[in-house]
Amino acid sequence: MGQDISVTKIESGSQSTHIYSLNRSLTGMEIIIYSDREMVVDPNNGAAVLAARLLALNIDSVSIYSNVVTVTCEPEVFSKIKTDVDEILENLFRFYGENAGWSNES
């Protein structure tokens, strides 16, 4: 087993924007925005894997800047998937080997 990621939700002031601070950095010092649900995911890129999993929940876009993940989606959608979002963020690095989760299959 790997390590859980500690996640802190930061209030954004918008019902359609949800900001999370992680205790792990996923990118360098550049903002990467993902919105293409059909993107080809590099299985060695944790940010891309995370974005693909979140986009599969019907989220509009995901932006990642170092350890900050911003999720944008309609409030009605988010209310149904909030628990799934939390679980995906917290468990990204939980397993090693074949169970690492570094693929799009959940």
N, C-alpha and C positions, 0 to 999 in steps of 0.2 A: 504494500500500500504506500501511496505517496502522501502528500500533505494537502490538507484542506487549504483553501484560500480564505482569509478573513475579509469580509465584505462590509463596508459601511455605506449606507445610502445617504446621499447628500440632497437636500431639498433644492429643487431647481426653480421653483416659482411657476412652473408650467405643468398642467395635467398631462401633457403629451411628451414631456422630456424627463427622463429618469437617469440620475447620475450616481455612479457607484465608484467608491475608492477601494482599491484592492491592496493587500499587503505584498503583492508581487507585480513587478513591472512586466508588461507584455510587449511593449514596443520601445524604440529609442525615443528621441526627443522630436518626434514628428507626429502630426495627427493623421491617422489613417481612417478613412470613412468607407464603410461597407454598406451597400444597398442592393447588390445583385444576388438574388437567391440562387442563381445558376452558376455562380463563380466557381472556378476550379480552385480547390483548396490544397495548399501545400501542407501535407500532414506534419511537417516539421515546424510550422509557424503557428504557435499557440494563439496569437491574435486572430489569425484567419480561421482557425478551427472554432474558436469561441464565437466569432461573428457568424459563421455559417450555422452553428447550432442555434444562436439567438434569432437569426433571420428565418430559420425554419419554423419558428413560433408565430410567424406572421407579423413580425416587427418591421417597421418601415426602413430604419437605418440604425447602424451601430457605428459609433466613432470611438477610437481607442487612442489615448495619448498617454504613453508610459503606463501608469497604474490606474488611470481613470477611464472608465467605460461609460459612455453615454448612449442610452437606448431611446429611440424616438418611435412612438406609435400612438394610435388613437387610444384615449382613456378607456373605452369599452373593451378593447382588445387586451390592454395591460391588466385590467382588473381580473381577467380570466387566466392570465399566464404569469402573474407576479411570482407565485411559488416556483414555477418552472424556471424562471429567470434566475431567481436566487440559487436554486439547486445547480444550474449550469455553471454559474459563476463560482460557487464554492467548491465544486467537484472537478474542475478542469484538470488539475494536476494530481488527482487522487490515486490513480493506479499506474503501474508500470507494465512493460511488456505488452502482450496481446490485449490486455485490459486497459491500456493507457487512454483509450478514448481519442486517439489522434486520428480519427477518421470521421466522416460525416454520419456513419451509422451510429444510432443511439442505442 
